[in-house]
Amino acid sequence: MERCLVCKADSVRRPNGLASEAALQDRLDDRLPSWNQRIVSQITKAPAAEVVVDTETVRRLLRAQHPDLSDLPLQETAAGWDNFIFRLGEGMSVRLPRRLASVAMLEHEQRWLPGIAPQLPIPVPAPLRIGKPGDQYPWPWSVVPWLSGETADLSPLTADQAKPLARFLGALHVPAPADAPKNPSRGVPLQQRAIAVQERMQRLAQKTSLANSTVFKIWESALGAPPAELSTWFHGDLHPQNVLVKDGELTGVIDWADIAAGDSATDLASIWMLLPTVAARETAIAEYGSVSAATWSRALGWAINLGTLLLETGSVDNPRHAAIGELTLRRITEGPH
């Protein structure tokens, strides 16, 4: 099965009307602790598109700006939280923001991914072509690759992918330039998420043994860990629905809208979210290279942040998210920690 490598992973998860994890977390964490399931369900509904886009709109844009692509087969594949997605020929897709709030995310990819992608050992959605506002469409847009693979929550990585995952993370986590974007909710000190995560864990502890004493102790250690000393590039939303897998092998990493400079521990949480065994996770940690124990402690904290969020919100109306959260918390308890 094939997926397009697109910002915000629209072809993978936006048909269900789900926000990016970062957007969902921000909106949930702004709520009072007493918000109920009805409110959560409303938060996970995709906002209405602010423009109308169909195949004829995209065809006109291609004819005006990229005429060599304009006669290729074109088919709409998704209209999700942030973007419209149209498959273009066999190997490309066109992604167009469906609301103004998504434009800056696309522009981050357009500016930064072409420089980062050549350094990475795994395909990422670096734009192949850049589109400008045009006939009946007001914002920039991109033509990106369409690559084979299924998301890792449906087609899990095998244990032998520990080293490839670690090498990808190591290649990405290099010092970022001074003008790199910042992310207000990712790559930041965990203390900024402390109240929301602790309240979430308390609610989950009343419903499941997954929010257990081990998880609470790991979270407290993460909060007490020294902050990151180096600001590096990081992906920012590296959970299983943003990782592509084919026959157990890592084939792509999508959804780069949250790319920013900050604490690489945000991404290192993926080791517990993606790798199936303690031994595989230990291999990835060793392969990644020499970093401080504090970095790994913060990584576990980010894994708890993501795991509890996906479990709690997914339990309302998204079993796939709930399953990711449950598996993440089980792996955190198993170790290493």
Order of alpha helices (4+ residues) and beta strands (2+ residues): beta-alpha-alpha-alpha-alpha-beta-beta-beta-alpha-beta-beta-beta-alpha-alpha-alpha-beta-beta-beta-beta-alpha-alpha-alpha-alpha-alpha
